[in-house]
Amino acid sequence: KHNDEEVIGLTTLMIKNIPIRMLQTDMLALINKNYSGKYDYFYLPMDLKTQCSVGFAFINFVDHSFILDFFLEFQFMKWSETIKNCNSTKLVEIVYANMQG
């Protein structure tokens, strides 16, 4: 957990509970609807054996001022209500990443 003074300047978030069948291109299309040009790094790790995502991603915003809007839009979002033909019951969880930048 971070206090208010610690989070000022933090720009990297971890997006948790991503459906394993979600592709990076699909995730970026969703993010780019409102955040194109507002981040400089996105990474959705994939399991090389299964060719599925591992269920989390990292995004680094160019300025910490974009984080609140992103958090409010995506925190606890239901994948099944957002992505066509997605049966996942998972809810998105947004947290600050341990590694920043």
N, C-alpha and C positions, 0 to 999 in steps of 0.2 A: 504494500500500500504506500501511496505517496501523499504528502501533505501539499497544500496549495502552493507554497513557495517552491517545492521541488518540481512540480509539474510545469511551471512556467519555463518554456524553452524546450520541453520534451516534444519530439515530433514523430516518433516511431510507435506504431500500434501493432498489436497482435490481434488478428481476427480469428476467433475460435468457433468451433462447431460447424465448419464448412462441410457440406456433403461430399463424400469421397469421390463421387462421379463428376463433381464440378471441375471444369477445365479452367485454366488460367485465362483463356480468351473470353469465356463466359463471365468470369468474375470481373475482369477488366471492363467489359461492356457495361456491367451493372454499376461499377464504381465511376466510370467515365461519364455517366449521365449527368452527374453534378460536380465531379471532382477532377475532370480533365485539366491538366496543367497545374494542378494544386499539389501534386506529389511527384517525387523524383525516383522512387524505388517501390517496386511491388514484387513480392516473391511468394508463390504458392508451391511449396515442395511437393514432389510427386514420388510415389513408391515405384521404383524402377521395375519391380517384379510384377506388380498388379496393374501398373499404368493408371493408378487412381491417386487422388490427392491424399495427403496424410491428415486432412481435417483442419488445418490452420494455415494462415498466411500472415505476411508482414507488409506493412505499408508505411512509408516515410513521407510525411508532408513537408513541403518547402517552407511552411511557416506554421507555428503552433496554433495560430488563430483559426485554422481550418478544422481542428480536431473536434471541437464541440459540436459543430453541425454534423460532421461525419458520425460521431457518437450518437447523437440524437436520432439520426436517420437509420442507423444500422443496429444499435444495441437492442437485443431481444426481438429482432426481425424474424418472422417465421418464413423459412425457406419455401415451404409448400404454398404460401400465399404470394410469394414474390417471383418464383421461377416456374415457368410452365412445365408441366409433367414432372414436377419434383414431389416425391412422396415423403421426404424427410420431415420428421417431427421436431428436428433440432431448432433451437433458437440461437441466433448469433450472440456471441459475447465479445465485447471489445475491451481490451486491457492495454496498458502501456507495456511495450516490449522491454525485456531486461536489457537488451543491447540497443542503444540509441544511435541514430545516424544512418 
